[in-house]
């Protein structure tokens, strides 16, 4: 089954800087989603981008999708300490289930 | 809405014992998913239900694992007998078909010693 792979595996940046995480996947998709997981908690849905969309914004989040390269990026602008978490991309399956990558661990330094 | 509710939050059991994990999805959601998360393998989909019917259980690792959804508001994941390699965090998630974005529970951290 298809699976998103995030890059980098871990990222540390200073508070206030922008954080960019990438996701690559293997086969065609209907949509791609990004989730956040704080330590010891469940995943929280952040944003969805459909295969016919190229860019989407939600607050400080910006997601891009390049279906020709089978890749997506998540940009968090003006990072805050509260953004420290793991971020996962998830791609849909034709049977209506989503498959997660292994995530990027983001650490915001004070 | 209280969200997806999982119990227990933590479970420590001895190898060979039966373990039952519980999940209450969000009211009105008709799809329910069980995931397992480990450092080595990440998030693995074990099984999912649509309208209480198991649709895909190809992710269930062995016959020791079984899942049921007797009604729209309750699901269980059972491991019998449990083994140390089953130690992981088990998540339940639900959604309304056609509405994207899963809602996850807080997970059950299972430790088998």
Interface residues (C-beta under 8 A of the other chain):
Chain A: X31 X33 X35 X41 X42 X43 X44 X45 X48 X88 X95 X96 X97 X98 X99 X100 X101 X102 X103
Chain B: X4 X31 X33 X35 X42 X43 X45 X48 X50 X55 X56 X91 X93 X97 X100 X101 X102 X103 X104 X105 X106 X107
